[in-house]
């Protein structure tokens, strides 16, 4: 298992956009992403400068990615 990078909410949105997620809407400080193709997964990403490690790990898992795949997306 790789190390988790320090990323912001916008960094996560940009990385997930590369695999088919788009910003559906924003409620307060949370960005709601939806997948364009089936399965139409919905993810909630906090819009903060630094995302907590546990939150980042949960978002990566819900997106169906491994940590290594996610790290490659943010590069």
Rosetta constraint file for C-alpha pairs under 8 A:
AtomPair CA 1 CA 67 HARMONIC 7.12 0.50
AtomPair CA 1 CA 68 HARMONIC 7.75 0.50
AtomPair CA 2 CA 67 HARMONIC 6.23 0.50
AtomPair CA 2 CA 68 HARMONIC 6.28 0.50
AtomPair CA 3 CA 67 HARMONIC 7.69 0.50
AtomPair CA 4 CA 53 HARMONIC 6.98 0.50
AtomPair CA 4 CA 56 HARMONIC 8.00 0.50
AtomPair CA 4 CA 57 HARMONIC 7.83 0.50
AtomPair CA 4 CA 67 HARMONIC 7.00 0.50
AtomPair CA 4 CA 71 HARMONIC 7.88 0.50
AtomPair CA 5 CA 71 HARMONIC 7.34 0.50
AtomPair CA 6 CA 50 HARMONIC 6.45 0.50
AtomPair CA 6 CA 51 HARMONIC 7.05 0.50
AtomPair CA 6 CA 53 HARMONIC 7.99 0.50
AtomPair CA 7 CA 11 HARMONIC 5.90 0.50
AtomPair CA 7 CA 12 HARMONIC 6.94 0.50
AtomPair CA 7 CA 49 HARMONIC 7.29 0.50
AtomPair CA 7 CA 50 HARMONIC 5.59 0.50
AtomPair CA 7 CA 51 HARMONIC 6.09 0.50
AtomPair CA 8 CA 12 HARMONIC 6.50 0.50
AtomPair CA 8 CA 47 HARMONIC 7.17 0.50
AtomPair CA 8 CA 48 HARMONIC 5.73 0.50
AtomPair CA 8 CA 49 HARMONIC 4.52 0.50
AtomPair CA 8 CA 50 HARMONIC 4.67 0.50
AtomPair CA 8 CA 51 HARMONIC 5.67 0.50
AtomPair CA 9 CA 13 HARMONIC 6.33 0.50
AtomPair CA 9 CA 45 HARMONIC 6.13 0.50
AtomPair CA 9 CA 46 HARMONIC 5.76 0.50
AtomPair CA 9 CA 47 HARMONIC 4.57 0.50
AtomPair CA 9 CA 48 HARMONIC 5.38 0.50
AtomPair CA 9 CA 49 HARMONIC 6.56 0.50
AtomPair CA 9 CA 50 HARMONIC 7.22 0.50
AtomPair CA 9 CA 51 HARMONIC 6.63 0.50
AtomPair CA 10 CA 14 HARMONIC 6.14 0.50
AtomPair CA 10 CA 47 HARMONIC 6.73 0.50
AtomPair CA 10 CA 48 HARMONIC 7.96 0.50
AtomPair CA 11 CA 15 HARMONIC 6.19 0.50
AtomPair CA 11 CA 74 HARMONIC 6.98 0.50
AtomPair CA 12 CA 16 HARMONIC 6.12 0.50
AtomPair CA 12 CA 45 HARMONIC 7.67 0.50
AtomPair CA 12 CA 74 HARMONIC 7.59 0.50
AtomPair CA 13 CA 17 HARMONIC 6.01 0.50
AtomPair CA 13 CA 21 HARMONIC 7.89 0.50
AtomPair CA 13 CA 22 HARMONIC 7.86 0.50
AtomPair CA 13 CA 23 HARMONIC 7.65 0.50
AtomPair CA 13 CA 33 HARMONIC 7.69 0.50
AtomPair CA 13 CA 45 HARMONIC 7.74 0.50
AtomPair CA 14 CA 18 HARMONIC 6.86 0.50
AtomPair CA 14 CA 74 HARMONIC 7.62 0.50
AtomPair CA 15 CA 19 HARMONIC 7.52 0.50
AtomPair CA 15 CA 70 HARMONIC 7.36 0.50
AtomPair CA 15 CA 73 HARMONIC 5.17 0.50
AtomPair CA 15 CA 74 HARMONIC 5.20 0.50
AtomPair CA 16 CA 20 HARMONIC 6.70 0.50
AtomPair CA 16 CA 21 HARMONIC 5.50 0.50
AtomPair CA 16 CA 22 HARMONIC 7.86 0.50
AtomPair CA 16 CA 73 HARMONIC 7.60 0.50
AtomPair CA 17 CA 21 HARMONIC 4.60 0.50
AtomPair CA 17 CA 22 HARMONIC 5.76 0.50
AtomPair CA 18 CA 73 HARMONIC 7.24 0.50
AtomPair CA 20 CA 35 HARMONIC 5.62 0.50
AtomPair CA 20 CA 36 HARMONIC 5.71 0.50
AtomPair CA 20 CA 37 HARMONIC 7.23 0.50
AtomPair CA 21 CA 33 HARMONIC 6.05 0.50
AtomPair CA 21 CA 34 HARMONIC 5.36 0.50
AtomPair CA 21 CA 35 HARMONIC 4.25 0.50
AtomPair CA 21 CA 36 HARMONIC 6.04 0.50
AtomPair CA 22 CA 33 HARMONIC 5.44 0.50
AtomPair CA 22 CA 34 HARMONIC 5.57 0.50
AtomPair CA 22 CA 35 HARMONIC 6.35 0.50
AtomPair CA 22 CA 36 HARMONIC 7.02 0.50
AtomPair CA 23 CA 31 HARMONIC 6.94 0.50
AtomPair CA 23 CA 32 HARMONIC 6.03 0.50
AtomPair CA 23 CA 33 HARMONIC 4.53 0.50
AtomPair CA 23 CA 34 HARMONIC 6.46 0.50
AtomPair CA 24 CA 31 HARMONIC 7.84 0.50
AtomPair CA 24 CA 32 HARMONIC 5.60 0.50
AtomPair CA 24 CA 33 HARMONIC 5.28 0.50
AtomPair CA 24 CA 34 HARMONIC 5.89 0.50
AtomPair CA 25 CA 31 HARMONIC 6.27 0.50
AtomPair CA 25 CA 32 HARMONIC 5.38 0.50
AtomPair CA 25 CA 33 HARMONIC 7.26 0.50
AtomPair CA 26 CA 30 HARMONIC 5.71 0.50
AtomPair CA 26 CA 31 HARMONIC 4.46 0.50
AtomPair CA 26 CA 32 HARMONIC 5.69 0.50
AtomPair CA 27 CA 31 HARMONIC 6.55 0.50
AtomPair CA 27 CA 32 HARMONIC 7.57 0.50
AtomPair CA 29 CA 46 HARMONIC 5.97 0.50
AtomPair CA 29 CA 47 HARMONIC 5.30 0.50
AtomPair CA 29 CA 48 HARMONIC 7.68 0.50
AtomPair CA 30 CA 44 HARMONIC 6.32 0.50
AtomPair CA 30 CA 45 HARMONIC 5.57 0.50
AtomPair CA 30 CA 46 HARMONIC 4.38 0.50
AtomPair CA 30 CA 47 HARMONIC 5.50 0.50
AtomPair CA 31 CA 44 HARMONIC 5.73 0.50
AtomPair CA 31 CA 45 HARMONIC 5.13 0.50
AtomPair CA 31 CA 46 HARMONIC 6.10 0.50
AtomPair CA 31 CA 47 HARMONIC 6.34 0.50
AtomPair CA 32 CA 42 HARMONIC 6.94 0.50
AtomPair CA 32 CA 43 HARMONIC 5.79 0.50
AtomPair CA 32 CA 44 HARMONIC 4.66 0.50
AtomPair CA 32 CA 45 HARMONIC 6.43 0.50
AtomPair CA 33 CA 42 HARMONIC 5.63 0.50
AtomPair CA 33 CA 43 HARMONIC 5.08 0.50
AtomPair CA 33 CA 44 HARMONIC 6.26 0.50
AtomPair CA 33 CA 45 HARMONIC 7.59 0.50
AtomPair CA 34 CA 40 HARMONIC 6.39 0.50
AtomPair CA 34 CA 41 HARMONIC 5.75 0.50
AtomPair CA 34 CA 42 HARMONIC 4.52 0.50
AtomPair CA 34 CA 43 HARMONIC 6.42 0.50
AtomPair CA 35 CA 39 HARMONIC 7.22 0.50
AtomPair CA 35 CA 40 HARMONIC 4.93 0.50
AtomPair CA 35 CA 41 HARMONIC 5.35 0.50
AtomPair CA 35 CA 42 HARMONIC 6.59 0.50
AtomPair CA 36 CA 40 HARMONIC 6.47 0.50
AtomPair CA 41 CA 63 HARMONIC 7.53 0.50
AtomPair CA 43 CA 59 HARMONIC 7.04 0.50
AtomPair CA 43 CA 62 HARMONIC 7.19 0.50
AtomPair CA 43 CA 63 HARMONIC 7.38 0.50
AtomPair CA 44 CA 59 HARMONIC 7.70 0.50
AtomPair CA 45 CA 59 HARMONIC 7.32 0.50
AtomPair CA 46 CA 51 HARMONIC 7.38 0.50
AtomPair CA 51 CA 55 HARMONIC 6.63 0.50
AtomPair CA 51 CA 56 HARMONIC 6.24 0.50
AtomPair CA 52 CA 56 HARMONIC 6.16 0.50
AtomPair CA 53 CA 57 HARMONIC 6.09 0.50
AtomPair CA 54 CA 58 HARMONIC 6.19 0.50
AtomPair CA 55 CA 59 HARMONIC 6.25 0.50
AtomPair CA 56 CA 60 HARMONIC 6.18 0.50
AtomPair CA 57 CA 61 HARMONIC 6.18 0.50
AtomPair CA 57 CA 67 HARMONIC 7.81 0.50
AtomPair CA 58 CA 62 HARMONIC 6.08 0.50
AtomPair CA 59 CA 63 HARMONIC 6.12 0.50
AtomPair CA 60 CA 64 HARMONIC 6.53 0.50
AtomPair CA 60 CA 65 HARMONIC 5.53 0.50
AtomPair CA 60 CA 66 HARMONIC 6.74 0.50
AtomPair CA 60 CA 67 HARMONIC 6.87 0.50
AtomPair CA 60 CA 70 HARMONIC 6.98 0.50
AtomPair CA 61 CA 65 HARMONIC 5.83 0.50
AtomPair CA 61 CA 66 HARMONIC 6.96 0.50
AtomPair CA 65 CA 69 HARMONIC 6.02 0.50
AtomPair CA 65 CA 70 HARMONIC 6.40 0.50
AtomPair CA 66 CA 70 HARMONIC 6.31 0.50
AtomPair CA 67 CA 71 HARMONIC 6.14 0.50
AtomPair CA 68 CA 72 HARMONIC 6.28 0.50
AtomPair CA 69 CA 73 HARMONIC 6.41 0.50
AtomPair CA 70 CA 74 HARMONIC 6.54 0.50
AtomPair CA 71 CA 75 HARMONIC 6.60 0.50
